[in-house]
Amino acid sequence: MTHDLKTGGDRGYLRIATEEAFATHEQLDAIMRLVKEGRCDEGTKSLWGFYGTSASERTTFIRERLLDLGPLRIGAMDDAGIDKAVLALTSPGTQSMHDVEEARRIAYNANNILKDACEKYPDRFHGMIAIAPMDPEWSAQELKRGKEELGFHGVQVNSHTHGHYLDEAQFDPILRACADLDLPLYIHPQGPPDGMIGTMVEAGLDGAVFGFGVETAFHGLRMLTTGVFDRYPNLQMMLGHGCEAIPFWIYRHNYMHQAGVRSQRYARLKPLQHDLFHYLRNNVLATNSGMAFEPAVKLLIEVMGEDRVMYAMDYPYQYLPDEVRWMDNMAISDAQKKKFFQTNAERWFKL
């Protein structure tokens, strides 16, 4: 079944896309300098060594559209029936940088650029805050500025920062700020760190096809299993791409986590206040970015609850308007469909 894709809610709901990427020239120039100098990890080298240099139709489209926060993006949204987009600085954000001052500057400037775009298109664009996780205290202050001065609605962290993860004590100021400011924390993929990537690049499996999901699921599970949500019970962690497959695995994750705690085999695994099902259903939010697949969306709804699953397109990396039609035609209730496309995003991002 096919139908025209229109904005304005003609099917009973608005469509809000919740994981949409943009870039700045300053950010891409810095990443490409690291690639050319051989100073980035293998994941960044593989990703941006290709997307930053290839002249193919796909990569040219992506680079052009990442840098556009105006008519091209609005036109693409109109053509796909997308009413609103929640925008975040593209992966790896500032997290491949070695110069902390440069990382802070790029994040700060990106936030200001995004603010200008949101003010120009207030009915279409909403922002997530970019930070420099290698400086957690500065990042906490930027989160405060992002919410209180810029009016942004969440923060995106592109998974690991030089192989380090948000459950580590050094990053606690970021988690505390997210909890105190009631900002959802979107953990978005980047290439696996050198300690994990192994032979993924030579197998062609390091990026979105596999490596991104494996690495980001690892990050999410670290957050779930190390007491983060006992310390911050109101913290909301968002994961894209079908919640990086964690809901499919959650029974086994939970069973084996509890066995690991009982065994006292791992120093980091201490008893938690709840099982992993509880945290998944109370502290984790999912989007279907890159997963326009009805069985996957239904699984997310069944396991996590219909109030915790949201639509995302993953523009400009995955732009196929037909995928919007497929999601419109899912065999779920009208009330669930409105939550999926519109009201869950409005609730959790406070739009």
N, C-alpha and C positions, 0 to 999 in steps of 0.2 A: 504494500500500500504506500502511495506517495501523496504528499500534500505540500502546498506552498508553505515556506518558512517565513513567518511574519513576526515582527516585534509587536509589543502592545498587549499581549495576553489573550489573543483570539482563541486559544485552546483551553482557557481557564486558568492559566498561570503565566507569569513572566519566566523567562529563562535567564538565570544568573550563572555565569561561568566563573568558577572559583579558583582556578589555578592557571592564570594566563600570564605569560612572560613578556618582559620588556628588557631592553639593555640601554646603556649609555655609551657614547663614543669613548669616554674616559675609561670605562670598565673594560670594553673590548680591546682597546689599545694596550691596557696594562696586561691583560691575559695573553694577548698575542706576543707581547714583548717577552714574557716569561717562557712561552712556547719556543720562540726563536732563540732565546738564550740558553735553552735546555735546563731551565730552573724550575720547572713545574713537575708534578707527579705524572705517572704514566696515564692515569685516567684523564687528566686535563689535556695532556699532549694528544691523546687519541681523539678526544671530543673536539677540541678547538683547533688542533692541527688540521682537522678535516673541515669543520664548519666555518672556520675563520679564513680558509684559503681556497676551498673548492669553488669552481665556477659553474657547478651544476645548477640546473633549474631549481631544485629543491633547496640547496644551501643558499643560493642567491635570494630566493623568496624569504627564507628564514632570517637572514641577516637584515634585509630591508625591512621586514615587518617587526623585528625586535626593536629596531631603532625608531619606529614610527609610533607616536602617541597622538595621532591625528586622523586625517581623512581616510587613509588606507585601512587602519584598524577599525574605525567606525563603519566603513563600507563592508568589511569582512563580517563584522558582527551583524549588520543589517541583512546581508546575504544569507547568513546562517540562522537568522531569527534570534540572535542573542541580545537580550535587552541590556544587561549590565555585565561588566567584567571586573573581577577582583585581580589586580595587577601586582606582580612582584618582580624584583630584579632577577634576571635569569641566572641559572646555575653556571658556574659555582659561586655567584655573588662576588664577595670580596675574599672568599675563603682559601683561594690558591695563592693569595699575596703573601710575601715575606716581610715587606715593609709595613709595619702596623700603622704608621702615620698615613701612608698612601691608602691603606684599606679603609681607615676611618674617613678620609676625605672623599673617596669614591662612594661610600655608603651615604654620607651626609649629602653630597651633591645629588646623588640619585634620588634620595627622598625629596629633595626640593624640586627636582625636575618632575617627579611623579605628582607632587602636590599641585604644580602649575597645570598639569594635564587634567587632574581631577577637578580643578576649579573651572577649567575651560569646558569640560564635559561632565557636569555634576550629576546628570541623570544616567550616565553611562559607565563612568570609571569610579572605582574605589581602590584604595591603596593598602598594601602591606608594607611594613617597615623593613628596610635593609639595615643590617648591622655589621659589625666587624667582630666576630666572636673571639678572635685572638686577644681582644681587649674587653673582657666581660664588664668591667665597671663603666667604661665609656658606652658600651652597648646598652647597658641598663638605662643610662641617661638618655640615649638616643631613643629608646623605647618610650620613655616618658615624653620626650619632645614629639615623637611620632604620633602618639595618641592625643596629647593635650594641645599641641600647637598646630600639627598638620592634619589632625582629624582622621588618621588611618585606623585600620580595623583589625590588624593582626601583625605578626612578624613571620617572615620566611627565613629559615636557616637551611642552607643547602648541605645537609647531613654533616659529614665529618669536617673538622678543621685540622688539616695536616695530620689526619689519622686519629684525632681526638674527638670525643663524643660528649654530648650535653649532660649525661649522667655523671660525668667526672666532677669532682668538687670545685675545680677551678671555674666552672661555668655556672655555679649556683647563683651569682648575681643576675644572670639572664633569666633563669627559671623563676627566681623570686620576683623579678620585675614583671614578668608575664602574669604570674599569679596575682600580684598586688594590683596591677593595672587591668586585670581581667581581659588580657589579650590572648587570643588563640595562637598557638605555636605551630606553624606549618613546617614540618620537616620534609624537605624536598630533596630529590636525589642529586648526586653528582657522581663522577666516576669513583670506583672503589680506590682506597688508598693503596700505596705500593705494598704494604704488608698484607693486603688481601687479594690484589688483582691477579696475581699468579700468571696463568697462561690465558686469561680471558681475552686479551687483546689479540693474540695470535689466532684464537678460535673465533674472533669476531663477535664475542658475547659480552663485552665489557660495558656497553651502553644501555640504552633503554630496552633492548631486546632481553636483557637478563641481569647484567651487573648492577645497574641502577637499583633494581628492585631488591636484589639480595642484600646489597649494602645498606639501603635505607630500612629494610625490614630488621636487619641486625641492630641498627640504631634504635628503632622503635622498641624492639624487645629489650634492649639494655634499659630503656626508660621504664618499661613495664616491670622488669624483674628486680630492680635495685632500690625500690622504695621511694622513687621520685613522687609518686602520687599519694603516698602516705604523708610525705612532708608537705605537699601542696595539693590537697584533695580537690580544689576547685580548678586546677590547671587543666586546660584542654589541649591535647596534642592532635593535630591534623596530619593525616597521611593520605597521599594520592594514589592513583593507579590501583584502585581496588584495595585500598589500605595496605598496599604492598604485600598482599596475599596473607597477611596475618590472620584474618578471620577464617580462611580456609584451613589453616594449621592450628587454630587456637586450642582445640581439644588436646592435641599432642603437646603443644607448647606448655599448656597448663599441667598436664599429667607429669611430664618429665621435669618441669620446674619444681613441682612439689616433691618429686622423688629426689631431685638434687638437693633441695633444702634439707630433707630428712637425712640424707646421707652425710651431710656436713662435708661434702667433698670439695666445695668451692668456697673460699673465704668471703667472696662478695655476695653469695646467695644466702640471705638471712630470711627468717620468717616474715611474711607480709601480713598486713591487716586483713587482706581479702585475697581471693584467687584471681587469676588473670582474666577470667570471664568478667568479673566485676569491673576491673579497670577498663577493659575494652568497651564495656557498656556505659561507663560513667565518665571516662576521661579521654576517650579516643573518638575522633571524628574522621570520616572517610569521604573522599571524593572518588569519582570514577574516571578521572583524567586519563586519557589514552585507553580506556576500557569501555568502549561503547558496545557492551556485550551483556545482553539481558540476563543470562544465568548468573553472571558475576554480580550484577546489581541486586538481583533478588537474594543471593547469598548474603551480601552485606546487610541488607534490610533484615533478613531473618536472624542473623547472628548478632548484629549490633543494635538493631531497633530502627524503626522508620524515621526517628527524629535525628539520626546521626549520620545520614548518608546524603551527599550533595552532588550536584552535577558539576563537571568541569570539562572543558574542551581540550586544554593543553596547547592553545594557540601560542605561537605560530608553528610549533613543531608538528602538531597533528591537526590539520585543518581540513575537514571533510564534512561539508554540510549534511550529507546523507546520514552521518552518524547521529545528528540531531533528530532526524526523522525516525531513526531506529529507536531512539530513547523515547520520543513522543509516543511510539506505538507499543511500548512495553505493556505486557499483560499484568499490570498492577492496578490498584484502585485509583480513582481520581484523586482522592485525598492524599495517598502516598505519592502520586506523581507531582502534585503541587508542592508537597514538602521537599521532594527530591530536587525539583527545578528552582524553587523560589523560597519558600518560607523557612527552610532549615538554614539557608545562607543568610537570610535576613536576621534570624535569631542568633546564630553563632557569631557572625561578623558584626552584628548590631548595625545593620544598614538602615 
